[in-house]
Amino acid sequence: MSSAAQPYVFGEVLFDNFPNGEKVLGGAPFNVAWHLQALGDCPQFISRVGDDLPGREILQAMDDWGMNASGLQRDPQHPTGQVVVEIADNEPRYTIVPDSAYDFIAADSILPPGSGGILYHGTLALRNAVSRNALERLLEQDGIAIFLDVNLRPPWWQREEVHRCLARARWVKLNLDELRRLGFAEKNLERAIAEFQQRYALEQVILTRGENGALVRTADGQLHNVVPEPAEDFVDAVGAGDAFSAVYLHGLLAGWTIPATLAAAQRFASKVVGLRGATTTEKDFYRSFLSSLR
C-alpha cells in the first residue's frame, strides 16, 4: 500500500469503566483510530454516539486530538456506548451494554470512501442489523481493502456474520482462542492457520498470542514470528491488541516489510500495557515510539 492511502475505521466508540471508578475512552475501532492519528495517518472514523454527556466528551476528545469527526454520527435516542471492565489474573473481562448508539450507525449518513484505502472493522459493531447494513454499504465501494480484526465477545457475535466478513477480508487479525472458536481445531497450530487462510483466500493471517508474541502467515505459506520483551511497567492488557492492529495498519499503509511491521506492532502493544486502558493523551508516549522506529 502507499502511504497516501486513506485509512477508514468503522465501529464502536465507548467508555471503559474500571473497578476503581476510572473512566477511559475505548472501543477497539476507536482505539485504533486514536493511535493512527498519533502516528500521522489521519484516519476517517465512522461511528455513532448519543446526544448525551459521554457523547459530547468523545467529540471534545477527538477535537483535542486533531481527529476528523465528520464520520461521527449523533443519536438522539440511544446512549453512548459503555463497558464495565473487570480485571482477573491481569486479564480484562468485559460487560458490554446493548443497544448503544454505535449499534445504530446509519448507512445514509456515511460519506462514500475514496478508492484505494484500507477499511478497518471488527465484529462487535455488527451485532445489530442497522450497523451491519451501514458496513454493507461501505463495502460496496470499489477499491477498498479490508483489514478485519476479529473480536468475539460472547454473546455478541454470530458465526455466519463472522464467516461472511472473513470471506471479504484481505488481512485478518485474531487470537488463538478466536481461531479455535471459529472451528479451526487442528492441534498443529501451523496447519490450523494454513487451513484458515486457505478457506478465506487471505493475503495475511495475523495471530496474536499475548505474552508469546504474534505470528503472520502469508498467502505463499511463509511464516513470520515475533516474541515480545517482558513489559517493564505492566498495568493492564486492555487495548494491547488494538495497539498492535494500529501499528500493523500503519506498516501496511507505509509499505513496510512484514518482519518490520510485526516487530513494531508487537513493541507498541508491549508499551500500551503500561497504560490504564487502551489510549493516552500524552503525546510524548507516541513521540518516543515513533523515534524508536527511525
C-alpha positions as CSV (number, residue, x, y, z in Angstrom):
1,M,0.0,0.0,0.0
2,S,1.0,3.6,-0.5
3,S,1.5,6.0,2.5
4,A,-1.0,8.2,0.6
5,A,-3.8,5.6,1.0
6,Q,-6.6,6.7,3.3
7,P,-7.4,4.6,6.4
8,Y,-11.1,4.2,7.3
9,V,-12.1,2.8,10.7
10,F,-15.7,1.6,11.3
11,G,-17.2,0.5,14.6
12,E,-17.7,1.2,18.2
13,V,-16.7,4.0,20.5
14,L,-17.5,3.8,24.2
15,F,-16.2,4.4,27.7
16,D,-14.5,1.6,29.6
17,N,-15.5,1.8,33.3
18,F,-12.9,0.3,35.6
19,P,-13.4,-1.1,39.1
20,N,-11.7,1.9,40.8
21,G,-14.3,4.3,39.2
22,E,-11.9,5.4,36.4
23,K,-13.5,6.0,33.0
24,V,-11.4,5.6,29.9
25,L,-12.3,6.1,26.2
26,G,-12.3,2.8,24.4
27,G,-13.8,0.5,21.8
28,A,-11.4,-1.4,19.5
29,P,-12.0,0.7,16.4
30,F,-11.8,4.0,18.3
31,N,-8.6,2.9,19.9
32,V,-7.1,2.0,16.5
33,A,-8.2,5.3,15.0
34,W,-6.8,7.2,18.0
35,H,-3.4,5.6,17.6
36,L,-3.4,6.0,13.8
37,Q,-4.0,9.8,14.3
38,A,-1.0,9.9,16.7
39,L,1.1,8.0,14.1
40,G,0.2,10.6,11.4
41,D,-2.2,8.6,9.3
42,C,-5.3,10.9,9.7
43,P,-8.0,8.2,9.7
44,Q,-11.7,8.7,8.9
45,F,-13.5,7.3,11.9
46,I,-17.1,6.2,11.3
47,S,-19.3,5.6,14.4
48,R,-22.2,7.0,16.4
49,V,-22.6,8.5,19.9
50,G,-25.5,9.5,21.9
51,D,-26.8,13.1,22.4
52,D,-25.5,12.9,26.0
53,L,-22.6,14.0,28.1
54,P,-20.4,10.9,27.2
55,G,-21.0,11.6,23.6
56,R,-20.0,15.3,23.9
57,E,-16.9,14.2,25.8
58,I,-16.0,11.9,22.9
59,L,-16.4,14.7,20.4
60,Q,-14.3,17.0,22.5
61,A,-11.6,14.4,22.9
62,M,-11.5,13.8,19.2
63,D,-11.3,17.6,18.5
64,D,-8.5,18.0,21.1
65,W,-6.6,15.1,19.4
66,G,-7.0,16.6,16.0
67,M,-9.2,13.7,14.7
68,N,-11.6,14.1,11.8
69,A,-15.1,13.9,13.4
70,S,-17.1,14.2,10.2
71,G,-17.9,10.5,10.3
72,L,-19.1,10.5,13.9
73,Q,-23.0,10.5,13.9
74,R,-25.2,11.8,16.8
75,D,-28.0,9.7,18.0
76,P,-30.9,11.4,19.9
77,Q,-32.5,8.1,21.0
78,H,-29.7,5.7,22.1
79,P,-26.9,6.4,24.7
80,T,-23.2,6.4,24.1
81,G,-21.6,3.0,24.5
82,Q,-20.5,1.8,27.9
83,V,-18.5,-1.2,29.0
84,V,-17.8,-2.4,32.6
85,V,-14.3,-3.8,32.8
86,E,-13.2,-6.3,35.5
87,I,-9.6,-7.4,35.8
88,A,-9.0,-11.0,36.8
89,D,-5.5,-12.6,36.7
90,N,-4.2,-9.5,34.9
91,E,-6.7,-10.1,32.0
92,P,-9.7,-7.9,31.3
93,R,-13.3,-9.1,31.3
94,Y,-16.0,-7.0,29.7
95,T,-19.7,-6.5,30.3
96,I,-20.9,-4.7,27.1
97,V,-24.1,-2.6,27.3
98,P,-26.5,-3.4,24.5
99,D,-28.5,-1.0,22.3
100,S,-25.8,1.6,22.3
101,A,-25.5,4.4,19.8
102,Y,-22.8,2.6,17.8
103,D,-25.3,-0.2,17.2
104,F,-27.3,2.2,15.0
105,I,-24.7,3.7,12.6
106,A,-26.9,5.0,9.8
107,A,-25.9,3.9,6.3
108,D,-27.4,7.0,4.6
109,S,-25.3,9.3,6.8
110,I,-21.9,7.9,5.7
111,L,-19.9,9.7,3.0
112,P,-18.6,7.1,0.5
113,P,-14.9,6.5,1.0
114,G,-12.5,7.0,-1.8
115,S,-10.9,4.1,-3.7
116,G,-7.5,2.7,-2.8
117,G,-7.8,2.9,1.0
118,I,-7.9,0.4,3.9
119,L,-11.1,-0.1,5.8
120,Y,-10.6,-1.5,9.3
121,H,-13.5,-3.0,11.2
122,G,-14.1,-5.5,13.9
123,T,-17.1,-7.8,14.7
124,L,-18.7,-6.2,17.8
125,A,-20.5,-3.4,15.9
126,L,-22.1,-6.0,13.7
127,R,-24.3,-7.3,16.5
128,N,-27.2,-5.0,15.3
129,A,-28.7,-5.1,11.8
130,V,-28.6,-1.3,11.5
131,S,-24.9,-1.1,11.8
132,R,-24.4,-4.2,9.8
133,N,-26.3,-2.6,6.9
134,A,-24.1,0.5,7.2
135,L,-21.0,-1.6,6.9
136,E,-22.5,-3.4,3.9
137,R,-23.0,-0.1,2.2
138,L,-19.4,0.8,2.8
139,L,-18.2,-2.4,1.4
140,E,-20.0,-1.7,-1.9
141,Q,-17.3,0.8,-2.7
142,D,-14.7,-0.3,-5.3
143,G,-11.0,-0.5,-4.4
144,I,-11.3,-0.7,-0.6
145,A,-9.1,-3.3,1.0
146,I,-10.4,-4.8,4.3
147,F,-8.5,-5.3,7.5
148,L,-10.7,-7.5,9.8
149,D,-10.0,-7.5,13.5
150,V,-11.9,-10.4,14.9
151,N,-13.3,-9.6,18.4
152,L,-15.5,-12.4,19.6
153,R,-17.3,-11.0,22.6
154,P,-20.0,-13.5,23.8
155,P,-22.9,-13.3,23.3
156,W,-22.4,-10.5,20.8
157,W,-21.4,-12.4,17.7
158,Q,-22.9,-14.8,15.2
159,R,-20.8,-17.4,13.3
160,E,-22.5,-16.7,10.0
161,E,-21.8,-13.0,10.1
162,V,-18.1,-13.5,11.1
163,H,-17.6,-16.0,8.3
164,R,-19.2,-13.6,5.8
165,C,-16.8,-10.9,6.9
166,L,-13.8,-13.2,6.7
167,A,-14.6,-14.1,3.1
168,R,-14.3,-10.4,2.1
169,A,-11.2,-9.5,4.0
170,R,-7.6,-9.1,2.7
171,W,-5.9,-9.2,6.1
172,V,-7.3,-10.8,9.3
173,K,-6.1,-10.4,12.8
174,L,-7.3,-12.7,15.6
175,N,-6.0,-14.6,18.6
176,L,-5.6,-18.3,19.2
177,D,-8.8,-18.7,21.2
178,E,-10.8,-17.0,18.4
179,L,-9.2,-19.2,15.8
180,R,-10.3,-22.3,17.7
181,R,-13.8,-20.9,18.4
182,L,-14.3,-20.3,14.6
183,G,-13.8,-24.0,14.1
184,F,-10.1,-24.5,13.3
185,A,-9.3,-27.1,15.9
186,E,-6.3,-28.8,14.3
187,K,-3.8,-29.3,17.1
188,N,-0.8,-28.4,15.0
189,L,-1.0,-24.6,15.0
190,E,0.7,-24.0,11.7
191,R,-1.7,-26.4,9.9
192,A,-4.7,-24.7,11.6
193,I,-3.6,-21.3,10.4
194,A,-2.9,-22.6,6.9
195,E,-6.4,-24.1,6.8
196,F,-7.9,-20.9,8.0
197,Q,-6.0,-18.8,5.4
198,Q,-6.8,-21.1,2.5
199,R,-10.5,-21.3,3.5
200,Y,-10.9,-17.5,3.1
201,A,-8.1,-16.8,0.5
202,L,-6.4,-14.3,2.8
203,E,-3.3,-12.3,1.9
204,Q,-2.2,-12.4,5.6
205,V,-3.3,-14.1,8.8
206,I,-2.1,-12.2,11.8
207,L,-2.3,-14.3,15.0
208,T,-1.7,-12.7,18.4
209,R,-0.7,-14.9,21.4
210,G,-0.3,-12.5,24.3
211,E,3.0,-12.9,26.1
212,N,4.0,-15.5,23.5
213,G,4.0,-12.8,20.8
214,A,2.5,-12.9,17.4
215,L,3.0,-14.6,14.0
216,V,2.0,-13.9,10.4
217,R,1.3,-16.4,7.7
218,T,1.4,-15.1,4.1
219,A,-0.6,-16.4,1.1
220,D,2.5,-18.3,-0.1
221,G,2.9,-20.1,3.2
222,Q,5.7,-18.1,4.7
223,L,5.6,-17.7,8.5
224,H,7.0,-14.7,10.4
225,N,7.2,-14.7,14.2
226,V,8.0,-12.2,16.9
227,V,8.3,-12.7,20.7
228,P,8.0,-9.7,22.9
229,E,10.4,-8.5,25.5
230,P,8.9,-8.5,29.0
231,A,6.8,-5.4,29.7
232,E,8.6,-3.1,32.1
233,D,5.6,-1.4,33.7
234,F,2.6,-3.7,33.4
235,V,-0.7,-2.1,34.3
236,D,-3.4,-4.0,32.3
237,A,-3.8,-5.7,28.9
238,V,-6.8,-3.5,27.9
239,G,-6.3,-2.4,24.3
240,A,-3.0,-4.2,23.7
241,G,-4.5,-5.9,20.7
242,D,-5.8,-2.7,19.3
243,A,-2.4,-1.1,19.7
244,F,-1.0,-4.0,17.7
245,S,-3.6,-3.5,15.0
246,A,-3.0,0.2,14.7
247,V,0.8,-0.2,14.1
248,Y,0.2,-3.1,11.8
249,L,-2.1,-0.9,9.7
250,H,0.4,1.9,9.8
251,G,3.0,-0.5,8.4
252,L,0.7,-1.6,5.6
253,L,0.0,2.0,4.7
254,A,3.7,2.8,4.7
255,G,4.7,-0.3,2.7
256,W,6.9,-1.8,5.4
257,T,8.1,-5.4,5.2
258,I,6.2,-7.9,7.2
259,P,9.1,-8.5,9.7
260,A,9.4,-4.7,10.3
261,T,5.7,-4.3,10.7
262,L,5.3,-7.3,13.0
263,A,8.2,-6.2,15.3
264,A,6.9,-2.6,15.5
265,A,3.3,-3.7,16.2
266,Q,4.5,-6.1,19.0
267,R,6.7,-3.4,20.5
268,F,3.9,-0.9,20.6
269,A,1.5,-3.4,22.2
270,S,4.1,-4.1,24.9
271,K,4.3,-0.4,25.5
272,V,0.5,0.1,25.8
273,V,0.2,-2.5,28.6
274,G,1.8,0.1,30.8
275,L,-1.2,2.4,30.5
276,R,-4.5,2.3,32.4
277,G,-6.8,1.5,29.5
278,A,-6.1,1.5,25.8
279,T,-5.0,5.0,24.9
280,T,-3.4,8.1,26.3
281,T,-3.4,11.9,25.6
282,E,0.3,12.1,26.4
283,K,2.0,13.0,23.1
284,D,5.4,12.0,24.4
285,F,4.2,8.4,24.6
286,Y,3.8,8.4,20.9
287,R,6.9,10.6,20.1
288,S,9.1,8.1,21.9
289,F,7.7,5.2,20.0
290,L,8.0,7.0,16.6
291,S,11.6,7.8,17.5
292,S,12.3,4.2,18.1
293,L,11.2,3.4,14.5
294,R,13.8,5.6,12.9
